[in-house]
Amino acid sequence: MQRVSDIMAGDLLTVEGNVPLEDAVRSMNDRRVGAVLVLEGDRLVGVFTERDVLRAVAAGLTSDSVVGEWMTRGPETIEPDDTAEHAAVLMIHGGFRHLPVVDAGKVVGILSIRDLMRSVLDDAAPRGV
């Protein structure tokens, strides 16, 4: 089984909690990602995902809404040396699609359900003779 470090994305989109919601959503769209990690300095404090955007819109967000009001606080994390299988179990049981990767207290990547599926499908794809 692959390690998280083998399949995680290391090119992170991060913001601070006081960033306007509209700016974060625009950045997510520009980068074509479904989540942004929310940091205070180097410390992970939350994750802001497409689902959080939907919650904010449904609640009637205002033009002065900021990421910190809508992010998921204290997200579950995983370490780079953990297995992809362990990550999949956390995601399935936790009901989320993005998992920050933390090494010695520092965010080093993010793992999405898409990354996991790509890994599984690559391993299962038929090989040429």
Backbone torsions as a table, in degrees:
resi	resn	phi	psi	omega
1	MET	NA	139.9	-179.5
2	GLN	-70.9	155.6	174.6
3	ARG	-88.2	153.8	177.9
4	VAL	-55.5	-40.9	-178.4
5	SER	-61.1	-23.5	179.9
6	ASP	-76.1	-23.0	-172.4
7	ILE	-125.2	-6.1	-178.9
8	MET	-72.3	159.6	172.4
9	ALA	-92.4	131.3	-179.7
10	GLY	-103.0	-10.2	179.0
11	ASP	-87.5	88.4	-168.3
12	LEU	-86.8	142.8	168.2
13	LEU	-101.2	117.3	-178.6
14	THR	-128.9	152.3	175.2
15	VAL	-143.2	168.9	169.8
16	GLU	-98.0	161.0	-175.1
17	GLY	-63.9	-19.7	-178.2
18	ASN	-89.4	4.9	178.7
19	VAL	-71.3	134.9	177.2
20	PRO	-57.6	138.8	-178.9
21	LEU	-53.9	-43.7	-178.4
22	GLU	-59.2	-40.0	179.5
23	ASP	-65.9	-42.1	179.9
24	ALA	-64.8	-42.6	-179.8
25	VAL	-65.5	-39.9	178.1
26	ARG	-62.5	-43.3	178.2
27	SER	-63.3	-41.5	177.7
28	MET	-60.7	-43.9	-179.9
29	ASN	-65.4	-45.1	179.8
30	ASP	-59.6	-39.7	-178.5
31	ARG	-87.7	-7.6	-179.1
32	ARG	58.2	49.0	177.0
33	VAL	-123.6	156.6	-177.6
34	GLY	-99.8	3.4	-178.2
35	ALA	-155.4	151.3	173.7
36	VAL	-129.6	137.9	178.4
37	LEU	-86.5	137.7	-177.8
38	VAL	-105.8	122.4	-175.8
39	LEU	-119.2	150.5	164.6
40	GLU	-116.2	103.7	-170.5
41	GLY	66.7	-122.2	177.2
42	ASP	-98.7	-1.0	-173.8
43	ARG	-92.0	129.0	176.6
44	LEU	-72.5	125.3	178.1
45	VAL	-118.3	-15.2	-179.5
46	GLY	-174.1	175.1	173.2
47	VAL	-134.1	136.9	-179.3
48	PHE	-115.7	118.3	-172.0
49	THR	-121.4	174.9	175.9
50	GLU	-55.3	-37.4	179.4
51	ARG	-63.9	-36.8	177.6
52	ASP	-66.5	-36.4	175.3
53	VAL	-60.2	-46.4	179.9
54	LEU	-61.1	-42.6	178.3
55	ARG	-60.9	-42.6	-178.9
56	ALA	-64.8	-44.3	179.3
57	VAL	-63.9	-44.6	-179.5
58	ALA	-62.7	-31.5	-179.1
59	ALA	-84.6	-5.4	178.8
60	GLY	83.9	54.1	-178.5
61	LEU	-56.4	154.9	179.8
62	THR	-109.7	167.6	-177.1
63	SER	-65.6	-18.6	179.2
64	ASP	-99.1	12.2	177.8
65	SER	-65.1	141.1	178.8
66	VAL	-121.0	159.0	-176.4
67	VAL	-54.5	-42.7	-176.6
68	GLY	-58.6	-23.8	179.1
69	GLU	-75.9	-23.2	-170.9
70	TRP	-120.5	-10.6	-177.3
71	MET	-66.4	161.4	170.8
72	THR	-87.1	116.5	-176.4
73	ARG	-81.9	148.0	175.5
74	GLY	53.6	54.7	-176.6
75	PRO	-66.8	153.8	171.5
76	GLU	-59.8	144.8	177.6
77	THR	-130.3	169.9	177.8
78	ILE	-139.6	158.3	179.2
79	GLU	-98.3	153.5	-176.5
80	PRO	-61.1	-28.3	-178.6
81	ASP	-85.4	-6.2	176.1
82	ASP	-67.8	160.5	-179.1
83	THR	-83.1	155.6	175.2
84	ALA	-61.7	-33.7	178.0
85	GLU	-61.8	-43.6	178.1
86	HIS	-61.6	-41.5	178.3
87	ALA	-61.5	-43.7	179.9
88	ALA	-61.5	-41.6	178.8
89	VAL	-62.4	-45.2	178.8
90	LEU	-59.9	-44.0	-177.9
91	MET	-66.9	-45.0	-178.8
92	ILE	-64.3	-48.0	-178.1
93	HIS	-72.2	-30.0	179.9
94	GLY	-85.9	-16.1	179.4
95	GLY	72.3	32.7	178.1
96	PHE	-128.8	162.7	-173.9
97	ARG	-114.4	-0.3	179.8
98	HIS	-135.7	136.2	-175.2
99	LEU	-134.2	111.7	177.1
100	PRO	-65.0	142.2	178.7
101	VAL	-105.9	122.1	-174.6
102	VAL	-124.3	133.0	178.1
103	ASP	-126.2	119.1	-179.4
104	ALA	53.0	42.1	176.6
105	GLY	81.9	-2.2	-178.3
106	LYS	-112.0	134.9	177.7
107	VAL	-70.9	125.4	-178.6
108	VAL	-120.2	-8.5	-178.9
109	GLY	-177.2	-178.3	174.1
110	ILE	-142.6	142.4	179.6
111	LEU	-117.4	128.3	178.0
112	SER	-108.6	161.6	176.7
113	ILE	-61.4	-31.8	177.3
114	ARG	-64.4	-41.2	176.7
115	ASP	-59.7	-42.9	179.3
116	LEU	-63.9	-45.3	-179.2
117	MET	-64.2	-40.5	178.6
118	ARG	-60.5	-41.1	179.4
119	SER	-63.9	-45.7	-179.7
120	VAL	-65.0	-44.9	-178.4
121	LEU	-67.7	-35.6	175.3
122	ASP	-62.2	-41.7	179.6
123	ASP	-68.4	-30.0	-175.6
124	ALA	-93.3	-11.1	-177.1
125	ALA	-65.0	139.1	178.5
126	PRO	-63.6	143.2	-180.0
127	ARG	-101.3	149.1	176.9
128	GLY	-67.6	158.5	-178.1
129	VAL	-88.7	NA	NA
